[in-house]
Amino acid sequence: MRPLAFLELAEELATGDEGQKRESVLRTVVNRAYLGALLEAARYMEPVREKAYPQNRYFYTNVEDDLGRHIGPGAKDKLTTLREYRAEADYEITIPLRELLPERSVRLSREIAKVVKEKFDHAE
């Protein structure tokens, strides 16, 4: 599966008709946008690592740290922000989802995917 398929699904859901914009769908948008950025960044950066990413809870912070190392602290901060948005969308279900999160999540995810692609496609 292509990692950007998660982001494409998020974009599709976020731009759907008003009937689709139930809170559960919008929470899914935030989650899928995060996974799209995370997995796309990992896909590009894993080949330049000394060892493979761990398949456990450290995967997420390892990708963030590598993003900071290879792209810069701004990119790391964006992915960290997406992770925090995802936690809010997935775990804070008794609190209404902030309206800005779905759109902002998709935008941040696209920005991360773009800078990672530019950095690593030009490095070849």
N, C-alpha and C positions, 0 to 999 in steps of 0.2 A: 504494500500500500504506500502511496505517496503521502508524505507528511502534510503537504499543502492541501490534500483533500479535506482535512479537518477544517482548515481555514476557509476553503471554498464552501463547505457546508455552512459554516458560521455566517459567511457573507450572504448566502442564499436565504438562510433563515431570517437574518437581520433585515433583509430588504423585501421579505414576503409581505403579503397583504395584511391588513390590520387584524383580520381574524386569526392569523398565525402568530400574532405578537402577544400571546399569552405569556405570563411570567415564566412558566416552565420552559417555554421555547427560548425566551431571552436569556435565561440562566444557562441553557445549553449553548447558546451563541458564545457566551463568555468562556465557558469550558473548552469548547472546540477551538476558539481563537487561540487560547493559551497553548493547547496541545499542538496546534499547527506550528506556532512559532518555536516552541520547545523542540519538537521533533525535527523540524527543518534545520534549526541551528545545530542540533546534535548530528544530523546526517552530514553536514558539511565539516564539522569540527572533529568528529571521531577519527577520520583518517590521519589527522596530524597529532593525535594523542599518542602517548607511549603505550597505553593499554586501553582496552575497550571500556565504555561506560558501564558502571555497575547496574545490574538489573534489580535495584532496590531503592529505598527512599533517598539514597545519596545521589541518584541519577540527576534529579532536578537541580540541586545546588551545584553539582559538578558542571552541568551545562551552563548554568549562570556564571560560574567562575571562569570557565573557558571563554564564554562570550566577552566577559570583561577583559580577559587577557588578550584575546585575538582581535576584538573589534574596538573595545573601549568601555569605560565605566558607564557611559550613557546607555549603551546597548544592554549591559547587564542590569542597570536600573529599570529599563523598560520591561525586561523579562521578569524581573522580580515583582514589578508592579502588576504584570499580567497574572503571576502566580497568586498574588494577594487578591486580585479581583476574582480569580477562579475560586479561591477559598471562600470569599464572601458569597459568591453565587451558589456554591455547592453546599456550604455548611451553615450559613446564616439564613435558613429558610423561614424563620419566624419574623424576619424583618423584610419589608418590601425591597426588592432590588432597585438600586439607584438607577434612574433612567439613563444616565450617561454611560453606564458600564458596557452594554453591548456594542454600541458604536465605537467607543473609545478602545475596547478590547480588539476589535477587528482592525482598527487603524494602527494600533501599536504592533499587532502581530504582522501586518503587512510591512511596516517599517523594518522590523527585525528581519523578516525573510528577505527583504530587498538588500539590506546592508550586508548580510551574511553571503548572499549570492554574489554581490558585487566584489566583496573581499576575496572570496575563494575562487570564483571564476577567473578573476584577473591574476591570481597567483599561479595558475597553471601554465 
